[in-house]
Amino acid sequence: MARTLPGPTGYYFEELEVGDKATTAERTITETDIVNFMGLSGVFEQLHMSTEYIRKHSIFGKRVSPGPLTFIVAEGLAVQLGMIHHTGMALLGIDKVRYPKPTFCGDTIHVDIVVTGKRETSKPDRGVVTFQHTVYNQNGEVVMTMDKTRMLRRRPAQ
């Protein structure tokens, strides 16, 4: 049976089991987030920056968060959970990123994280763990999913 993981401690490879779950805190995507993201990334898309364009041409009818902004806020929430503090060695890959619904300005998101796999490596100090991240808005709708593969430390020999 799947366990719900407490936080915030870094988990060693051996401490995680397939099916373990964790849920992050929530965070609201603000207009300031969107504007700052555009300035930092250079993603100056009318869909995100012009209320007139949005009113006249958007299928959504309101300001939508850029997908990469939703991704990075979700990643920040996951890191703040503390599951890989001092045990995470590397992010090895991100696969199957999907945005089934938009995240709008003013939406509050959180992330459910599930351990979906793990394998030992040829090096005795590390292992590889796969996670599925599902991002929900305040209405319980899935706005993003992704699979992540991370290298984690193994518990040091006593």
DABELJO-V180239 format. One record per pair of residues at least 24 apart in sequence whose C-alpha atoms are under 7 Angstrom apart, sorted by the first residue. I is the first residue (numbers start at 1). J is the second residue. Records with the same first field share a line. If there is no record, write none. Layout:
# DABELJO-V180239
I: J / J
This chain:
# DABELJO-V180239
7: 81 / 82 / 83
8: 81 / 82 / 83
9: 82 / 83 / 85
10: 82 / 83 / 84 / 85 / 86 / 87
11: 83 / 84 / 87
12: 87 / 152 / 153 / 154 / 155
13: 127 / 152 / 153 / 154
14: 154 / 155
17: 115
18: 115 / 116 / 117
19: 114 / 115 / 116
20: 114 / 115
21: 113 / 114 / 115
22: 112 / 113 / 114
23: 111 / 112 / 113
24: 77 / 78 / 81 / 110 / 111 / 112
25: 77 / 110
26: 108 / 109 / 110
27: 108 / 109 / 110
28: 106 / 107 / 108 / 109
29: 105 / 106 / 107 / 108
30: 105 / 106
31: 105
34: 65
37: 69
63: 104 / 105
64: 102 / 103 / 104 / 105
65: 103 / 104 / 105
74: 110 / 111 / 135
78: 111
87: 152 / 153
88: 151 / 152 / 153
89: 151 / 152 / 153
90: 150 / 151
91: 149 / 150 / 151
92: 149 / 150 / 151
93: 148 / 149
94: 146 / 147 / 148 / 149
95: 146 / 147 / 148
96: 146 / 147
97: 145 / 146
98: 144 / 145 / 146
99: 143 / 144 / 145
100: 142 / 143 / 144
101: 142 / 143
102: 143
103: 143
107: 137 / 138
108: 137 / 138
109: 135 / 136 / 137 / 138
110: 135 / 136 / 137
111: 135 / 136
125: 153 / 154
126: 151 / 152 / 153 / 154
127: 151 / 152 / 153 / 154
128: 152
